[in-house]
Amino acid sequence: MKLAPIVLSLLDTDLYKFNMNQVIFHKHTDLCGEYDFRCRNKGVRFTPEMLEEINGQIDHLCSLRFTREELDYLRSIRFIRPDYVEFLRLWHLIRDYVETGLEEDGQLRIVVRGPLFSAMQFEIYLLEIVNEVYFRMKYDYEVLLASAREKLERKIEDFRSGKYTFRFAEFGARRRLSREWEEIVVRRLTEETEACVGTSNVWLAMKYHLTPIGTFAHEFVQMYQGIDSIPLAYTNHYALADWYDEYRGDNGTALTDTLTTDLFLLDFNRAMVNNFTGVRHDSGDPYAWGEKMIAHYQKYGVDPRTKLLLFSDSLNFDKAQALYDAFHDRAKVSFGIGTFCSNDTCEEALNIVIKLQMVNGRPVAKLSDSPGKAMCRDMAYLEYLKRAVAFRLEREK
């Protein structure tokens, strides 16, 4: 079964890839990174035919270049700088940076190695490819599409009827059923409801004149663990400082949980509270997190109603509505909803990730506020990182 090309544009990725990449381009071009793929679902098996198709799709991906129209669009985003766009005019994905394979039990193996500014860009494209190949080759795609349409109709009706009253951004590129289905979802939710305020997918944002949404991911904070001069428990401090220096508050929603939210708050001081427009939740109890963030803003005399709480951890629409009801009169509240927008079908969605594992030959890790989300090759390093975080928390909290 030969599939048509899955990724047609280098803009078919999340905005935060360009945001993070611009900081790396200006400040950290000396960093090299290594990323691993993982499927968190139990019992999922990939076939040799799937692997062959994935490899063919990666070959096609690495033939793509940014078009003039795409570069002009990036240039129109107010915080994307002209010199970075000129770099992208020359840049392309390098096939030799990606290795793939199958384990004996059918587990898919993908490793990306290369200069961090280039290796990091593979993540979303590869996840889009893996997900679409799996669902088109494993199932009857038309059956999946029919069930997805039925569920989308119900969501739209629930917004129209007033059952759902919150606003959100579509964050579904990485685990979408297909490119065509994500486009249908984004187009219909933005045209037929007033709830969808934008998308993380830059290609769809350009095509439908939507707001591209995103700031940074865990990998941005993780990469500072690979810089010799930075103490492990202070990586949030350096990441936030570099981000502010790059964007001056113009692109400022901070992800809190890379090394636990409690550690993040030690570095989210008065200056950072004022400089960042809000914070993003991605693990742990969202209600406890929301209360913790509101209390932190109040500690510095900041009205939480002027700051954004962005929830993005495995959300469906009912969970988002409950969180909106709990916090909307106490802070600005929004949501990033991914899988339940772009791959809500009659079959279980894949929980697939590609995570940064090494920087300049040193292991890196995220801890998060949910222990099960930790992902690190080197367990000795992971325990060392936990001790470093615990030591600073005990000393300074």
C-alpha positions as a Markdown table, in Angstrom:
| # | Residue | x | y | z |
|---|---|---|---|---|
| 1 | Met | 0.0 | 0.0 | 0.0 |
| 2 | Lys | 1.7 | 3.2 | -1.2 |
| 3 | Leu | 0.4 | 6.4 | 0.3 |
| 4 | Ala | 0.4 | 9.9 | -1.2 |
| 5 | Pro | 2.9 | 12.3 | 0.4 |
| 6 | Ile | 1.8 | 13.2 | 3.9 |
| 7 | Val | 3.7 | 16.4 | 4.6 |
| 8 | Leu | 3.5 | 18.9 | 1.7 |
| 9 | Ser | 4.8 | 22.0 | 3.4 |
| 10 | Leu | 7.5 | 22.8 | 5.9 |
| 11 | Leu | 4.9 | 25.1 | 7.6 |
| 12 | Asp | 2.9 | 21.9 | 8.4 |
| 13 | Thr | 4.3 | 22.0 | 12.0 |
| 14 | Asp | 3.6 | 23.7 | 15.3 |
| 15 | Leu | 4.5 | 27.3 | 15.7 |
| 16 | Tyr | 6.6 | 26.7 | 18.8 |
| 17 | Lys | 9.2 | 24.9 | 16.7 |
| 18 | Phe | 10.0 | 28.2 | 14.9 |
| 19 | Asn | 9.8 | 30.1 | 18.2 |
| 20 | Met | 12.3 | 27.8 | 20.0 |
| 21 | Asn | 14.4 | 27.5 | 16.8 |
| 22 | Gln | 14.8 | 31.2 | 16.5 |
| 23 | Val | 16.3 | 31.4 | 20.1 |
| 24 | Ile | 18.7 | 28.6 | 19.3 |
| 25 | Phe | 19.7 | 30.3 | 16.0 |
| 26 | His | 20.5 | 33.5 | 17.8 |
| 27 | Lys | 22.1 | 32.1 | 21.0 |
| 28 | His | 22.9 | 28.3 | 20.9 |
| 29 | Thr | 24.0 | 27.2 | 17.5 |
| 30 | Asp | 26.8 | 25.1 | 19.2 |
| 31 | Leu | 24.4 | 22.6 | 20.7 |
| 32 | Cys | 23.9 | 19.1 | 19.2 |
| 33 | Gly | 20.9 | 17.1 | 20.1 |
| 34 | Glu | 19.5 | 13.5 | 20.1 |
| 35 | Tyr | 15.8 | 12.6 | 20.1 |
| 36 | Asp | 14.0 | 9.3 | 20.7 |
| 37 | Phe | 10.6 | 8.1 | 19.6 |
| 38 | Arg | 8.2 | 6.4 | 22.0 |
| 39 | Cys | 4.7 | 5.0 | 21.6 |
| 40 | Arg | 3.1 | 5.0 | 25.1 |
| 41 | Asn | 0.2 | 2.7 | 24.1 |
| 42 | Lys | 0.4 | -0.9 | 25.2 |
| 43 | Gly | 0.4 | -3.6 | 22.5 |
| 44 | Val | 0.8 | -1.4 | 19.4 |
| 45 | Arg | 2.9 | -3.1 | 16.7 |
| 46 | Phe | 4.3 | -1.6 | 13.5 |
| 47 | Thr | 4.8 | -3.9 | 10.5 |
| 48 | Pro | 7.7 | -3.9 | 8.0 |
| 49 | Glu | 5.4 | -2.5 | 5.4 |
| 50 | Met | 4.6 | 0.4 | 7.7 |
| 51 | Leu | 8.3 | 1.0 | 8.3 |
| 52 | Glu | 8.9 | 1.0 | 4.5 |
| 53 | Glu | 6.2 | 3.6 | 4.0 |
| 54 | Ile | 7.5 | 5.7 | 6.9 |
| 55 | Asn | 11.0 | 5.7 | 5.4 |
| 56 | Gly | 9.6 | 6.7 | 2.0 |
| 57 | Gln | 7.6 | 9.6 | 3.6 |
| 58 | Ile | 10.8 | 10.8 | 5.4 |
| 59 | Asp | 12.6 | 10.8 | 2.1 |
| 60 | His | 9.9 | 13.0 | 0.6 |
| 61 | Leu | 9.9 | 15.2 | 3.7 |
| 62 | Cys | 13.7 | 15.9 | 3.3 |
| 63 | Ser | 13.1 | 17.0 | -0.3 |
| 64 | Leu | 11.0 | 19.9 | 0.8 |
| 65 | Arg | 12.1 | 23.6 | 0.9 |
| 66 | Phe | 10.3 | 26.7 | 2.1 |
| 67 | Thr | 8.5 | 28.6 | -0.7 |
| 68 | Arg | 8.6 | 32.3 | -1.1 |
| 69 | Glu | 5.0 | 32.5 | 0.0 |
| 70 | Glu | 5.8 | 30.5 | 3.2 |
| 71 | Leu | 8.8 | 32.7 | 4.0 |
| 72 | Asp | 6.8 | 35.8 | 3.5 |
| 73 | Tyr | 4.1 | 34.5 | 5.9 |
| 74 | Leu | 6.7 | 33.7 | 8.6 |
| 75 | Arg | 8.1 | 37.2 | 8.1 |
| 76 | Ser | 4.6 | 38.6 | 8.7 |
| 77 | Ile | 4.5 | 37.2 | 12.3 |
| 78 | Arg | 5.6 | 40.1 | 14.4 |
| 79 | Phe | 8.1 | 38.3 | 16.6 |
| 80 | Ile | 9.8 | 36.3 | 13.8 |
| 81 | Arg | 13.0 | 38.2 | 12.9 |
| 82 | Pro | 14.2 | 38.8 | 9.3 |
| 83 | Asp | 17.6 | 37.2 | 9.8 |
| 84 | Tyr | 16.0 | 34.0 | 11.0 |
| 85 | Val | 13.7 | 33.9 | 8.0 |
| 86 | Glu | 16.8 | 34.3 | 5.7 |
| 87 | Phe | 18.3 | 31.4 | 7.5 |
| 88 | Leu | 15.2 | 29.3 | 6.8 |
| 89 | Arg | 15.5 | 30.2 | 3.1 |
| 90 | Leu | 18.8 | 28.2 | 3.1 |
| 91 | Trp | 17.9 | 25.5 | 5.6 |
| 92 | His | 16.4 | 22.1 | 4.9 |
| 93 | Leu | 16.0 | 18.8 | 6.7 |
| 94 | Ile | 18.8 | 16.4 | 6.3 |
| 95 | Arg | 17.9 | 12.7 | 5.8 |
| 96 | Asp | 21.1 | 11.4 | 7.4 |
| 97 | Tyr | 20.0 | 12.8 | 10.8 |
| 98 | Val | 17.2 | 10.2 | 11.1 |
| 99 | Glu | 17.5 | 6.5 | 11.8 |
| 100 | Thr | 14.5 | 4.2 | 11.8 |
| 101 | Gly | 14.0 | 0.5 | 12.6 |
| 102 | Leu | 11.7 | -2.2 | 14.1 |
| 103 | Glu | 12.4 | -4.1 | 17.2 |
| 104 | Glu | 11.6 | -7.9 | 17.3 |
| 105 | Asp | 8.3 | -7.1 | 19.1 |
| 106 | Gly | 7.1 | -4.7 | 16.5 |
| 107 | Gln | 8.1 | -1.5 | 18.4 |
| 108 | Leu | 9.0 | 1.3 | 16.1 |
| 109 | Arg | 12.5 | 2.8 | 16.7 |
| 110 | Ile | 13.3 | 6.4 | 15.5 |
| 111 | Val | 16.4 | 8.3 | 16.6 |
| 112 | Val | 17.2 | 11.8 | 15.3 |
| 113 | Arg | 20.8 | 13.1 | 15.8 |
| 114 | Gly | 22.3 | 16.4 | 14.6 |
| 115 | Pro | 22.8 | 20.1 | 15.3 |
| 116 | Leu | 20.0 | 21.0 | 17.7 |
| 117 | Phe | 18.7 | 23.8 | 15.5 |
| 118 | Ser | 18.1 | 21.2 | 12.8 |
| 119 | Ala | 17.4 | 18.0 | 14.7 |
| 120 | Met | 14.6 | 19.6 | 16.7 |
| 121 | Gln | 12.6 | 20.4 | 13.6 |
| 122 | Phe | 12.0 | 16.8 | 12.7 |
| 123 | Glu | 9.6 | 16.1 | 15.7 |
| 124 | Ile | 6.2 | 17.2 | 14.5 |
| 125 | Tyr | 6.8 | 16.1 | 10.9 |
| 126 | Leu | 7.8 | 12.6 | 12.0 |
| 127 | Leu | 4.8 | 12.3 | 14.3 |
| 128 | Glu | 2.5 | 13.4 | 11.6 |
| 129 | Ile | 4.0 | 10.7 | 9.3 |
| 130 | Val | 4.0 | 7.9 | 11.8 |
| 131 | Asn | 0.4 | 8.5 | 12.9 |
| 132 | Glu | -1.1 | 8.8 | 9.5 |
| 133 | Val | 0.8 | 5.8 | 8.1 |
| 134 | Tyr | -0.3 | 3.7 | 11.1 |
| 135 | Phe | -4.0 | 4.5 | 10.9 |
| 136 | Arg | -4.2 | 4.3 | 7.1 |
| 137 | Met | -2.4 | 0.9 | 7.0 |
| 138 | Lys | -3.9 | -0.6 | 10.2 |
| 139 | Tyr | -7.6 | 0.2 | 9.7 |
| 140 | Asp | -10.2 | 1.0 | 7.2 |
| 141 | Tyr | -9.6 | 4.7 | 6.9 |
| 142 | Glu | -13.1 | 5.5 | 5.6 |
| 143 | Val | -14.6 | 3.9 | 8.7 |
| 144 | Leu | -12.3 | 6.0 | 10.9 |
| 145 | Leu | -13.2 | 9.1 | 8.9 |
| 146 | Ala | -16.9 | 8.5 | 9.2 |
| 147 | Ser | -16.7 | 8.1 | 13.0 |
| 148 | Ala | -14.6 | 11.3 | 13.3 |
| 149 | Arg | -17.1 | 13.3 | 11.2 |
| 150 | Glu | -19.9 | 12.1 | 13.5 |
| 151 | Lys | -18.0 | 13.2 | 16.6 |
| 152 | Leu | -17.1 | 16.5 | 15.1 |
| 153 | Glu | -20.8 | 17.2 | 14.3 |
| 154 | Arg | -21.7 | 16.7 | 18.0 |
| 155 | Lys | -18.9 | 19.0 | 19.2 |
| 156 | Ile | -20.1 | 21.8 | 16.9 |
| 157 | Glu | -23.6 | 21.3 | 18.0 |
| 158 | Asp | -22.5 | 21.4 | 21.7 |
| 159 | Phe | -20.9 | 24.8 | 21.1 |
| 160 | Arg | -23.9 | 26.1 | 19.3 |
| 161 | Ser | -26.3 | 24.9 | 22.0 |
| 162 | Gly | -24.3 | 26.5 | 24.8 |
| 163 | Lys | -23.1 | 23.3 | 26.4 |
| 164 | Tyr | -19.6 | 24.4 | 25.8 |
| 165 | Thr | -18.8 | 28.1 | 26.5 |
| 166 | Phe | -15.0 | 28.2 | 26.5 |
| 167 | Arg | -12.5 | 29.2 | 23.8 |
| 168 | Phe | -9.5 | 27.1 | 22.7 |
| 169 | Ala | -6.8 | 26.6 | 20.1 |
| 170 | Glu | -6.4 | 23.5 | 18.0 |
| 171 | Phe | -3.1 | 21.7 | 18.9 |
| 172 | Gly | -3.7 | 18.5 | 17.0 |
| 173 | Ala | -0.9 | 18.2 | 14.3 |
| 174 | Arg | 1.3 | 15.7 | 16.1 |
| 175 | Arg | -1.4 | 13.0 | 16.6 |
| 176 | Arg | -3.8 | 13.8 | 13.8 |
| 177 | Leu | -5.7 | 11.1 | 11.9 |
| 178 | Ser | -4.5 | 12.6 | 8.6 |
| 179 | Arg | -3.5 | 16.0 | 7.1 |
| 180 | Glu | -6.8 | 16.2 | 5.3 |
| 181 | Trp | -8.8 | 15.5 | 8.5 |
| 182 | Glu | -7.0 | 18.1 | 10.6 |
| 183 | Glu | -7.7 | 20.7 | 7.9 |
| 184 | Ile | -11.4 | 19.9 | 7.9 |
| 185 | Val | -11.5 | 20.1 | 11.7 |
| 186 | Val | -9.8 | 23.5 | 11.9 |
| 187 | Arg | -11.8 | 24.9 | 9.0 |
| 188 | Arg | -15.2 | 23.8 | 10.4 |
| 189 | Leu | -14.5 | 24.7 | 14.0 |
| 190 | Thr | -13.4 | 28.2 | 13.1 |
| 191 | Glu | -16.1 | 28.8 | 10.5 |
| 192 | Glu | -19.0 | 27.2 | 12.4 |
| 193 | Thr | -18.3 | 28.2 | 16.0 |
| 194 | Glu | -16.8 | 31.2 | 17.7 |
| 195 | Ala | -14.8 | 29.0 | 20.1 |
| 196 | Cys | -11.7 | 28.1 | 18.1 |
| 197 | Val | -9.4 | 31.1 | 18.3 |
| 198 | Gly | -6.5 | 29.7 | 16.3 |
| 199 | Thr | -4.2 | 26.7 | 15.6 |
| 200 | Ser | -0.7 | 25.7 | 16.4 |
| 201 | Asn | -0.4 | 24.4 | 12.8 |
| 202 | Val | 1.4 | 27.2 | 10.9 |
| 203 | Trp | 0.4 | 25.9 | 7.5 |
| 204 | Leu | -3.3 | 25.9 | 8.4 |
| 205 | Ala | -3.0 | 29.3 | 10.1 |
| 206 | Met | -1.6 | 30.7 | 6.8 |
| 207 | Lys | -4.2 | 29.0 | 4.6 |
| 208 | Tyr | -7.2 | 30.1 | 6.6 |
| 209 | His | -5.9 | 33.4 | 7.9 |
| 210 | Leu | -6.0 | 32.2 | 11.5 |
| 211 | Thr | -3.9 | 33.1 | 14.5 |
| 212 | Pro | -0.9 | 30.8 | 14.9 |
| 213 | Ile | -0.5 | 29.9 | 18.5 |
| 214 | Gly | 2.4 | 28.5 | 20.6 |
| 215 | Thr | 5.4 | 29.5 | 22.6 |
| 216 | Phe | 7.9 | 26.8 | 23.9 |
| 217 | Ala | 8.0 | 23.1 | 24.8 |
| 218 | His | 9.8 | 21.0 | 27.4 |
| 219 | Glu | 12.8 | 20.5 | 25.1 |
| 220 | Phe | 13.6 | 24.2 | 25.3 |
| 221 | Val | 14.2 | 24.0 | 29.1 |
| 222 | Gln | 15.8 | 20.6 | 28.8 |
| 223 | Met | 18.5 | 21.8 | 26.4 |
| 224 | Tyr | 20.0 | 24.0 | 29.1 |
| 225 | Gln | 20.9 | 20.8 | 31.0 |
| 226 | Gly | 23.5 | 20.1 | 28.3 |
| 227 | Ile | 25.3 | 23.4 | 28.8 |
| 228 | Asp | 28.2 | 22.8 | 31.2 |
| 229 | Ser | 28.1 | 26.2 | 32.9 |
| 230 | Ile | 24.5 | 26.0 | 34.0 |
| 231 | Pro | 23.5 | 24.2 | 37.2 |
| 232 | Leu | 20.8 | 21.6 | 36.6 |
| 233 | Ala | 18.3 | 23.0 | 39.0 |
| 234 | Tyr | 18.6 | 26.5 | 37.5 |
| 235 | Thr | 17.8 | 25.7 | 33.9 |
| 236 | Asn | 14.4 | 27.4 | 34.1 |
| 237 | His | 16.1 | 30.6 | 35.1 |
| 238 | Tyr | 18.4 | 30.6 | 32.0 |
| 239 | Ala | 15.6 | 29.5 | 29.7 |
| 240 | Leu | 13.2 | 32.2 | 30.8 |
| 241 | Ala | 15.9 | 34.8 | 30.6 |
| 242 | Asp | 16.9 | 33.9 | 27.1 |
| 243 | Trp | 13.3 | 33.8 | 26.0 |
| 244 | Tyr | 12.6 | 37.2 | 27.4 |
| 245 | Asp | 15.8 | 38.6 | 25.8 |
| 246 | Glu | 14.6 | 37.2 | 22.5 |
| 247 | Tyr | 11.0 | 38.3 | 22.6 |
| 248 | Arg | 10.7 | 41.1 | 25.2 |
| 249 | Gly | 7.4 | 39.8 | 26.4 |
| 250 | Asp | 5.8 | 39.7 | 22.9 |
| 251 | Asn | 5.7 | 35.8 | 22.9 |
| 252 | Gly | 5.3 | 35.0 | 26.5 |
| 253 | Thr | 3.4 | 32.0 | 27.8 |
| 254 | Ala | 5.7 | 29.9 | 29.9 |
| 255 | Leu | 5.5 | 26.1 | 30.3 |
| 256 | Thr | 5.9 | 25.3 | 34.0 |
| 257 | Asp | 6.4 | 21.6 | 34.5 |
| 258 | Thr | 9.7 | 20.6 | 32.8 |
| 259 | Leu | 11.4 | 20.2 | 36.1 |
| 260 | Thr | 8.2 | 20.4 | 38.2 |
| 261 | Thr | 6.1 | 23.5 | 38.7 |
| 262 | Asp | 7.4 | 23.9 | 42.2 |
| 263 | Leu | 10.9 | 24.4 | 40.9 |
| 264 | Phe | 9.7 | 26.7 | 38.1 |
| 265 | Leu | 8.1 | 29.0 | 40.6 |
| 266 | Leu | 11.4 | 29.7 | 42.3 |
| 267 | Asp | 12.6 | 31.3 | 39.0 |
| 268 | Phe | 9.2 | 32.8 | 38.0 |
| 269 | Asn | 10.0 | 35.9 | 40.0 |
| 270 | Arg | 8.4 | 39.3 | 40.0 |
| 271 | Ala | 10.2 | 40.3 | 36.8 |
| 272 | Met | 9.2 | 37.2 | 35.0 |
| 273 | Val | 5.6 | 37.3 | 36.3 |
| 274 | Asn | 5.3 | 40.8 | 34.8 |
| 275 | Asn | 7.1 | 39.9 | 31.6 |
| 276 | Phe | 5.2 | 36.8 | 30.6 |
| 277 | Thr | 1.6 | 37.0 | 29.6 |
| 278 | Gly | 0.7 | 33.7 | 31.2 |
| 279 | Val | 1.6 | 30.0 | 31.9 |
| 280 | Arg | 0.8 | 26.7 | 30.4 |
| 281 | His | -0.2 | 23.5 | 32.2 |
| 282 | Asp | 0.9 | 20.1 | 30.7 |
| 283 | Ser | 1.0 | 17.6 | 33.6 |
| 284 | Gly | -0.3 | 16.9 | 37.1 |
| 285 | Asp | -3.7 | 17.9 | 38.6 |
| 286 | Pro | -4.9 | 20.9 | 36.6 |
| 287 | Tyr | -7.0 | 22.2 | 39.4 |
| 288 | Ala | -4.2 | 22.2 | 42.0 |
| 289 | Trp | -1.9 | 23.8 | 39.3 |
| 290 | Gly | -4.4 | 26.5 | 38.7 |
| 291 | Glu | -4.8 | 27.3 | 42.4 |
| 292 | Lys | -1.0 | 27.3 | 42.7 |
| 293 | Met | -0.5 | 29.8 | 39.8 |
| 294 | Ile | -3.3 | 32.1 | 41.1 |
| 295 | Ala | -1.6 | 32.2 | 44.5 |
| 296 | His | 1.8 | 32.9 | 42.9 |
| 297 | Tyr | 0.4 | 35.9 | 41.0 |
| 298 | Gln | -1.3 | 37.2 | 44.1 |
| 299 | Lys | 2.0 | 36.8 | 46.1 |
| 300 | Tyr | 3.5 | 39.4 | 43.8 |
| 301 | Gly | 0.5 | 41.7 | 43.9 |
| 302 | Val | -0.6 | 40.8 | 40.3 |
| 303 | Asp | -4.3 | 40.4 | 39.5 |
| 304 | Pro | -4.6 | 36.9 | 38.1 |
| 305 | Arg | -7.4 | 38.1 | 35.9 |
| 306 | Thr | -4.8 | 39.9 | 33.8 |
| 307 | Lys | -2.8 | 36.7 | 33.2 |
| 308 | Leu | -3.5 | 33.6 | 31.1 |
| 309 | Leu | -3.9 | 30.0 | 32.4 |
| 310 | Leu | -3.5 | 27.8 | 29.3 |
| 311 | Phe | -4.4 | 24.2 | 29.9 |
| 312 | Ser | -3.1 | 21.6 | 27.4 |
| 313 | Asp | -2.7 | 18.2 | 29.1 |
| 314 | Ser | -4.7 | 15.4 | 27.3 |
| 315 | Leu | -7.9 | 17.5 | 27.2 |
| 316 | Asn | -11.2 | 16.6 | 25.8 |
| 317 | Phe | -14.1 | 19.1 | 25.6 |
| 318 | Asp | -15.8 | 18.1 | 28.8 |
| 319 | Lys | -12.6 | 18.4 | 30.8 |
| 320 | Ala | -12.0 | 21.8 | 29.3 |
| 321 | Gln | -15.5 | 23.0 | 30.1 |
| 322 | Ala | -15.1 | 21.9 | 33.8 |
| 323 | Leu | -11.8 | 23.8 | 34.1 |
| 324 | Tyr | -13.3 | 26.8 | 32.4 |
| 325 | Asp | -16.1 | 26.8 | 35.0 |
| 326 | Ala | -13.6 | 26.6 | 37.8 |
| 327 | Phe | -11.3 | 29.4 | 36.8 |
| 328 | His | -12.8 | 31.7 | 34.2 |
| 329 | Asp | -13.8 | 34.4 | 36.7 |
| 330 | Arg | -10.4 | 34.3 | 38.4 |
| 331 | Ala | -8.0 | 34.4 | 35.5 |
| 332 | Lys | -7.9 | 34.5 | 31.7 |
| 333 | Val | -8.5 | 30.9 | 30.7 |
| 334 | Ser | -7.8 | 29.1 | 27.4 |
| 335 | Phe | -7.1 | 25.6 | 26.2 |
| 336 | Gly | -4.9 | 23.8 | 23.7 |
| 337 | Ile | -6.8 | 20.7 | 22.5 |
| 338 | Gly | -5.0 | 18.2 | 20.3 |
| 339 | Thr | -6.0 | 14.6 | 19.9 |
| 340 | Phe | -9.7 | 15.1 | 20.7 |
| 341 | Cys | -9.8 | 17.6 | 17.8 |
| 342 | Ser | -7.7 | 15.8 | 15.2 |
| 343 | Asn | -8.0 | 12.1 | 16.0 |
| 344 | Asp | -11.2 | 11.4 | 17.8 |
| 345 | Thr | -12.5 | 8.3 | 16.1 |
| 346 | Cys | -13.9 | 4.9 | 16.9 |
| 347 | Glu | -10.4 | 3.6 | 17.6 |
| 348 | Glu | -8.0 | 4.5 | 20.3 |
| 349 | Ala | -5.6 | 7.2 | 19.3 |
| 350 | Leu | -1.8 | 6.7 | 19.5 |
| 351 | Asn | 0.0 | 8.4 | 22.4 |
| 352 | Ile | 3.3 | 9.0 | 20.5 |
| 353 | Val | 6.1 | 11.4 | 21.4 |
| 354 | Ile | 9.6 | 12.3 | 20.2 |
| 355 | Lys | 11.6 | 13.6 | 23.2 |
| 356 | Leu | 15.0 | 15.2 | 23.5 |
| 357 | Gln | 17.4 | 12.7 | 25.2 |
| 358 | Met | 21.0 | 14.1 | 24.8 |
| 359 | Val | 22.6 | 17.5 | 24.3 |
| 360 | Asn | 26.3 | 17.8 | 23.5 |
| 361 | Gly | 26.8 | 14.2 | 24.6 |
| 362 | Arg | 25.1 | 14.7 | 28.0 |
| 363 | Pro | 21.8 | 13.1 | 29.0 |
| 364 | Val | 18.8 | 15.4 | 29.6 |
| 365 | Ala | 15.3 | 14.8 | 30.9 |
| 366 | Lys | 12.0 | 16.2 | 31.9 |
| 367 | Leu | 10.5 | 15.4 | 35.3 |
| 368 | Ser | 7.0 | 17.0 | 34.8 |
| 369 | Asp | 4.3 | 17.0 | 37.5 |
| 370 | Ser | 3.2 | 13.5 | 36.5 |
| 371 | Pro | 6.0 | 10.9 | 37.2 |
| 372 | Gly | 4.7 | 8.7 | 34.4 |
| 373 | Lys | 5.6 | 11.3 | 31.8 |
| 374 | Ala | 9.4 | 11.2 | 32.6 |
| 375 | Met | 11.4 | 9.9 | 29.7 |
| 376 | Cys | 15.2 | 9.4 | 30.0 |
| 377 | Arg | 17.6 | 6.8 | 28.6 |
| 378 | Asp | 20.0 | 7.2 | 31.6 |
| 379 | Met | 18.2 | 6.3 | 34.8 |
| 380 | Ala | 21.3 | 7.2 | 36.9 |
| 381 | Tyr | 21.1 | 10.7 | 35.4 |
| 382 | Leu | 17.4 | 10.9 | 36.0 |
| 383 | Glu | 17.9 | 10.2 | 39.7 |
| 384 | Tyr | 20.7 | 12.7 | 39.9 |
| 385 | Leu | 18.5 | 15.3 | 38.3 |
| 386 | Lys | 15.7 | 14.6 | 40.8 |
| 387 | Arg | 18.2 | 15.0 | 43.7 |
| 388 | Ala | 19.4 | 18.3 | 42.3 |
| 389 | Val | 15.8 | 19.6 | 42.0 |
| 390 | Ala | 14.9 | 18.3 | 45.5 |
| 391 | Phe | 18.0 | 19.9 | 47.0 |
| 392 | Arg | 17.2 | 23.4 | 45.6 |
| 393 | Leu | 13.6 | 23.1 | 46.7 |
| 394 | Glu | 14.5 | 22.2 | 50.2 |
| 395 | Arg | 17.0 | 25.0 | 50.4 |
| 396 | Glu | 15.0 | 27.8 | 48.8 |
| 397 | Lys | 11.3 | 27.1 | 49.1 |
